[in-house]
Amino acid sequence: MKNIFISFIFLFAVGFANAQTDPSGESQKMQNIEALKIAFISKQLQLTPEEAEQFWPVYNQYSDQIHTVVKSDPDILDRDQKILDIRKSYSTQFIKIIGPERTNHLFEAEGKFRQLLIEAIQRRQQNRQNGGGGFNQ
């Protein structure tokens, strides 16, 4: 687990450093974060090439629906219910591809990734506030 965390932080730092050299800014940062998320989930689920070929198109549809709800629904309870409904509806498709145990692990991995991302952003902000040697100063 420690190796995964170290790899994640390294990839995150490289991704943010690369995003700063690109004038598109936010768009490139989001692409880098999505690439990190894909790598993280792939590693967590240990997808075979055949599973990955089936899994990622379904996951991308699922993710697009989640992002649409998050961006468009200001009511937090309504938004959470819609997200839960999306997760439930896609879980049957994920189960067909990767089985029930790894489907649950997928949802856990999304939460772990989100938490690691939040922690990395907080550390980066803290480094900036402290004038430390953080990236992209």
Backbone as CSV, one residue per row, in Angstrom:
resi,resn,N_x,N_y,N_z,CA_x,CA_y,CA_z,C_x,C_y,C_z
1,MET,0.829,-1.195,0.000,0.000,0.000,0.000,0.865,1.246,0.000
2,LYS,1.980,1.192,0.734,2.865,2.340,0.785,3.455,2.623,-0.588
3,ASN,3.793,1.560,-1.343,4.334,1.733,-2.692,3.320,2.390,-3.609
4,ILE,2.062,2.022,-3.486,1.012,2.631,-4.293,0.919,4.115,-3.964
5,PHE,0.958,4.445,-2.689,0.867,5.838,-2.274,2.047,6.642,-2.801
6,ILE,3.244,6.106,-2.691,4.438,6.801,-3.178,4.354,6.983,-4.689
7,SER,3.934,5.941,-5.398,3.781,6.044,-6.854,2.751,7.100,-7.218
8,PHE,1.661,7.115,-6.480,0.615,8.090,-6.742,1.131,9.510,-6.560
9,ILE,1.815,9.764,-5.463,2.327,11.107,-5.190,3.315,11.520,-6.276
10,PHE,4.185,10.607,-6.678,5.146,10.920,-7.736,4.418,11.274,-9.028
11,LEU,3.461,10.435,-9.435,2.724,10.708,-10.661,1.933,12.007,-10.557
12,PHE,1.380,12.259,-9.394,0.621,13.484,-9.186,1.517,14.707,-9.329
13,ALA,2.687,14.652,-8.712,3.621,15.774,-8.781,4.087,16.011,-10.206
14,VAL,4.408,14.933,-10.911,4.832,15.071,-12.305,3.689,15.640,-13.146
15,GLY,2.494,15.162,-12.900,1.339,15.659,-13.646,1.102,17.135,-13.419
16,PHE,1.201,17.585,-12.177,1.015,19.001,-11.899,2.145,19.833,-12.476
17,ALA,3.357,19.330,-12.409,4.492,20.061,-12.980,4.311,20.213,-14.486
18,ASN,3.879,19.160,-15.142,3.644,19.234,-16.578,2.485,20.154,-16.915
19,ALA,1.474,20.185,-16.088,0.318,21.039,-16.348,0.701,22.508,-16.309
20,GLN,1.667,22.863,-15.502,2.056,24.263,-15.393,2.794,24.760,-16.625
21,THR,3.388,23.873,-17.407,4.092,24.281,-18.607,3.148,24.415,-19.790
22,ASP,1.929,23.964,-19.642,0.950,24.020,-20.715,0.041,25.224,-20.505
23,PRO,-0.110,26.085,-21.511,-0.948,27.271,-21.343,-2.424,26.976,-21.133
24,SER,-2.889,25.762,-21.456,-4.305,25.459,-21.272,-4.679,25.307,-19.800
25,GLY,-3.697,25.158,-18.915,-3.909,25.188,-17.468,-4.863,24.159,-16.926
26,GLU,-6.063,24.604,-16.569,-7.035,23.754,-15.876,-7.391,22.505,-16.668
27,SER,-7.572,22.643,-17.950,-7.922,21.490,-18.776,-6.830,20.427,-18.703
28,GLN,-5.593,20.853,-18.785,-4.477,19.905,-18.719,-4.382,19.277,-17.331
29,LYS,-4.628,20.071,-16.279,-4.611,19.516,-14.924,-5.662,18.429,-14.781
30,MET,-6.849,18.693,-15.304,-7.921,17.702,-15.202,-7.571,16.437,-15.986
31,GLN,-6.950,16.596,-17.148,-6.538,15.427,-17.921,-5.496,14.620,-17.156
32,ASN,-4.577,15.313,-16.512,-3.557,14.623,-15.718,-4.174,13.879,-14.545
33,ILE,-5.123,14.507,-13.884,-5.790,13.859,-12.757,-6.566,12.637,-13.245
34,GLU,-7.248,12.761,-14.379,-7.987,11.617,-14.925,-7.039,10.473,-15.281
35,ALA,-5.873,10.798,-15.844,-4.896,9.761,-16.174,-4.411,9.059,-14.905
36,LEU,-4.185,9.838,-13.856,-3.767,9.254,-12.584,-4.862,8.363,-12.005
37,LYS,-6.091,8.816,-12.139,-7.225,8.037,-11.638,-7.333,6.707,-12.383
38,ILE,-7.167,6.739,-13.690,-7.221,5.516,-14.489,-6.128,4.548,-14.052
39,ALA,-4.913,5.079,-13.888,-3.798,4.229,-13.461,-4.057,3.646,-12.068
40,PHE,-4.567,4.484,-11.169,-4.837,4.047,-9.803,-5.894,2.951,-9.780
41,ILE,-6.989,3.169,-10.484,-8.078,2.184,-10.498,-7.618,0.896,-11.177
42,SER,-6.886,1.018,-12.281,-6.387,-0.176,-12.966,-5.526,-1.014,-12.037
43,LYS,-4.657,-0.350,-11.303,-3.774,-1.068,-10.386,-4.573,-1.685,-9.240
44,GLN,-5.513,-0.946,-8.703,-6.312,-1.455,-7.589,-7.144,-2.675,-7.996
45,LEU,-7.699,-2.638,-9.212,-8.574,-3.726,-9.659,-7.811,-4.856,-10.327
46,GLN,-6.559,-4.622,-10.666,-5.733,-5.615,-11.367,-6.473,-6.175,-12.581
47,LEU,-6.865,-5.275,-13.462,-7.620,-5.654,-14.654,-6.735,-6.400,-15.646
48,THR,-7.278,-7.468,-16.209,-6.603,-8.119,-17.322,-6.839,-7.256,-18.566
49,PRO,-6.056,-7.440,-19.613,-6.299,-6.664,-20.837,-7.721,-6.843,-21.389
50,GLU,-8.227,-8.055,-21.314,-9.590,-8.308,-21.801,-10.624,-7.592,-20.941
51,GLU,-10.428,-7.632,-19.635,-11.351,-6.928,-18.737,-11.270,-5.424,-18.968
52,ALA,-10.065,-4.911,-19.106,-9.879,-3.469,-19.316,-10.591,-3.008,-20.580
53,GLU,-10.512,-3.803,-21.622,-11.160,-3.458,-22.890,-12.672,-3.325,-22.723
54,GLN,-13.265,-4.146,-21.890,-14.709,-4.084,-21.633,-15.040,-3.041,-20.561
55,PHE,-14.174,-2.954,-19.554,-14.446,-2.128,-18.379,-14.407,-0.625,-18.679
56,TRP,-13.353,-0.136,-19.346,-13.155,1.305,-19.463,-14.235,2.038,-20.244
57,PRO,-14.785,1.495,-21.320,-15.895,2.218,-21.965,-17.112,2.383,-21.045
58,VAL,-17.419,1.334,-20.279,-18.551,1.406,-19.340,-18.219,2.392,-18.221
59,TYR,-17.000,2.306,-17.702,-16.601,3.211,-16.620,-16.633,4.663,-17.091
60,ASN,-16.204,4.916,-18.317,-16.212,6.294,-18.828,-17.625,6.848,-18.937
61,GLN,-18.579,6.021,-19.364,-19.982,6.449,-19.389,-20.472,6.762,-17.975
62,TYR,-20.172,5.855,-17.072,-20.543,6.026,-15.668,-19.950,7.324,-15.107
63,SER,-18.670,7.522,-15.344,-17.976,8.706,-14.834,-18.557,9.990,-15.422
64,ASP,-18.874,9.977,-16.709,-19.480,11.153,-17.348,-20.820,11.492,-16.696
65,GLN,-21.618,10.469,-16.401,-22.908,10.713,-15.749,-22.714,11.278,-14.342
66,ILE,-21.747,10.753,-13.613,-21.470,11.265,-12.270,-21.048,12.730,-12.345
67,HIS,-20.138,13.059,-13.270,-19.661,14.438,-13.409,-20.799,15.393,-13.780
68,THR,-21.695,14.944,-14.630,-22.835,15.777,-15.028,-23.705,16.102,-13.821
69,VAL,-23.977,15.113,-12.994,-24.791,15.328,-11.798,-24.079,16.264,-10.830
70,VAL,-22.810,16.038,-10.603,-22.047,16.849,-9.653,-22.046,18.315,-10.083
71,LYS,-21.887,18.548,-11.372,-21.817,19.921,-11.874,-23.179,20.609,-11.937
72,SER,-24.241,19.827,-12.108,-25.529,20.453,-12.416,-26.528,20.498,-11.272
73,ASP,-26.311,19.767,-10.211,-27.316,19.706,-9.146,-26.787,20.354,-7.867
74,PRO,-27.296,21.549,-7.536,-26.802,22.247,-6.341,-27.326,21.668,-5.020
75,ASP,-28.423,20.931,-5.062,-28.995,20.353,-3.851,-28.211,19.100,-3.478
76,ILE,-27.511,19.138,-2.356,-26.591,18.060,-1.998,-27.310,16.721,-1.778
77,LEU,-28.472,16.728,-1.155,-29.185,15.468,-0.932,-29.679,14.872,-2.242
78,ASP,-30.206,15.732,-3.099,-30.665,15.283,-4.405,-29.489,14.758,-5.228
79,ARG,-28.385,15.476,-5.191,-27.178,15.075,-5.922,-26.669,13.726,-5.416
80,ASP,-26.597,13.553,-4.103,-26.125,12.285,-3.540,-27.037,11.123,-3.928
81,GLN,-28.336,11.364,-3.943,-29.275,10.311,-4.336,-29.086,9.939,-5.798
82,LYS,-28.913,10.944,-6.656,-28.696,10.673,-8.076,-27.407,9.894,-8.294
83,ILE,-26.356,10.260,-7.560,-25.089,9.540,-7.674,-25.256,8.096,-7.221
84,LEU,-25.960,7.886,-6.125,-26.218,6.524,-5.646,-26.995,5.727,-6.690
85,ASP,-27.998,6.348,-7.298,-28.786,5.669,-8.330,-27.915,5.282,-9.529
86,ILE,-27.023,6.173,-9.921,-26.112,5.877,-11.035,-25.204,4.714,-10.664
87,ARG,-24.642,4.763,-9.466,-23.750,3.680,-9.019,-24.484,2.337,-9.019
88,LYS,-25.708,2.323,-8.515,-26.482,1.079,-8.482,-26.766,0.573,-9.892
89,SER,-27.125,1.471,-10.791,-27.467,1.021,-12.141,-26.233,0.498,-12.880
90,TYR,-25.090,1.107,-12.670,-23.872,0.647,-13.338,-23.246,-0.558,-12.640
91,SER,-23.553,-0.765,-11.387,-22.935,-1.884,-10.672,-23.249,-3.215,-11.351
92,THR,-24.448,-3.361,-11.904,-24.784,-4.618,-12.588,-23.895,-4.828,-13.816
93,GLN,-23.594,-3.743,-14.526,-22.707,-3.862,-15.691,-21.277,-4.183,-15.254
94,PHE,-20.832,-3.511,-14.180,-19.483,-3.780,-13.677,-19.356,-5.218,-13.182
95,ILE,-20.392,-5.716,-12.513,-20.371,-7.088,-12.001,-20.210,-8.087,-13.152
96,LYS,-20.855,-7.836,-14.278,-20.726,-8.728,-15.432,-19.292,-8.762,-15.959
97,ILE,-18.573,-7.654,-15.803,-17.219,-7.555,-16.354,-16.166,-8.013,-15.353
98,ILE,-16.265,-7.544,-14.098,-15.192,-7.799,-13.126,-15.650,-8.545,-11.881
99,GLY,-16.912,-8.877,-11.793,-17.414,-9.625,-10.646,-17.821,-8.714,-9.490
100,PRO,-18.591,-9.268,-8.538,-19.129,-8.449,-7.446,-18.062,-7.932,-6.470
101,GLU,-17.056,-8.763,-6.166,-16.043,-8.338,-5.194,-15.228,-7.156,-5.728
102,ARG,-14.793,-7.252,-6.982,-14.004,-6.151,-7.534,-14.876,-4.942,-7.862
103,THR,-16.176,-5.137,-8.071,-17.066,-3.986,-8.253,-17.111,-3.179,-6.965
104,ASN,-17.243,-3.854,-5.833,-17.186,-3.145,-4.550,-15.831,-2.481,-4.364
105,HIS,-14.784,-3.184,-4.764,-13.429,-2.634,-4.652,-13.272,-1.384,-5.540
106,LEU,-13.949,-1.368,-6.697,-13.935,-0.194,-7.571,-14.447,1.031,-6.830
107,PHE,-15.584,0.903,-6.181,-16.166,2.042,-5.476,-15.282,2.471,-4.304
108,GLU,-14.656,1.514,-3.654,-13.696,1.846,-2.590,-12.479,2.564,-3.174
109,ALA,-11.991,2.084,-4.312,-10.815,2.695,-4.951,-11.102,4.132,-5.367
110,GLU,-12.304,4.392,-5.839,-12.662,5.777,-6.183,-12.568,6.676,-4.952
111,GLY,-13.065,6.190,-3.829,-12.984,6.952,-2.589,-11.550,7.151,-2.134
112,LYS,-10.731,6.102,-2.244,-9.315,6.214,-1.867,-8.610,7.231,-2.751
113,PHE,-8.881,7.175,-4.039,-8.243,8.119,-4.958,-8.630,9.550,-4.607
114,ARG,-9.904,9.753,-4.378,-10.402,11.092,-4.023,-9.716,11.596,-2.753
115,GLN,-9.575,10.724,-1.756,-8.933,11.109,-0.500,-7.461,11.431,-0.712
116,LEU,-6.756,10.607,-1.489,-5.344,10.873,-1.778,-5.182,12.183,-2.538
117,LEU,-6.081,12.450,-3.454,-6.030,13.691,-4.220,-6.241,14.895,-3.314
118,ILE,-7.202,14.820,-2.436,-7.468,15.910,-1.489,-6.255,16.144,-0.604
119,GLU,-5.669,15.068,-0.089,-4.491,15.207,0.772,-3.320,15.822,0.021
120,ALA,-3.110,15.411,-1.219,-2.006,15.962,-2.016,-2.229,17.448,-2.293
121,ILE,-3.452,17.829,-2.593,-3.767,19.243,-2.846,-3.572,20.065,-1.570
122,GLN,-4.016,19.515,-0.444,-3.837,20.232,0.827,-2.366,20.411,1.156
123,ARG,-1.557,19.371,0.947,-0.110,19.498,1.188,0.502,20.539,0.267
124,ARG,0.082,20.533,-0.967,0.606,21.500,-1.946,0.250,22.929,-1.526
125,GLN,-0.987,23.131,-1.099,-1.404,24.458,-0.644,-0.646,24.862,0.614
126,GLN,-0.447,23.916,1.508,0.283,24.207,2.743,1.732,24.577,2.419
127,ASN,2.351,23.882,1.481,3.714,24.213,1.065,3.790,25.620,0.492
128,ARG,2.801,25.994,-0.278,2.772,27.347,-0.842,2.640,28.396,0.266
129,GLN,1.763,28.130,1.231,1.547,29.080,2.331,2.778,29.211,3.191
130,ASN,3.498,28.108,3.362,4.695,28.130,4.198,5.927,28.573,3.432
131,GLY,5.766,28.832,2.143,6.908,29.226,1.333,7.875,28.104,1.121
132,GLY,7.392,26.865,1.292,8.249,25.696,1.168,8.577,25.389,-0.266
133,GLY,9.322,24.361,-0.440,9.822,23.963,-1.748,8.819,23.136,-2.534
134,GLY,7.567,23.531,-2.552,6.572,22.803,-3.319,6.737,23.038,-4.802
135,PHE,5.989,22.314,-5.581,6.037,22.429,-7.027,5.295,23.689,-7.471
136,ASN,5.671,24.195,-8.622,4.929,25.245,-9.323,4.803,26.526,-8.525
137,GLN,5.852,26.944,-7.909,5.777,28.190,-7.170,5.922,29.356,-8.085
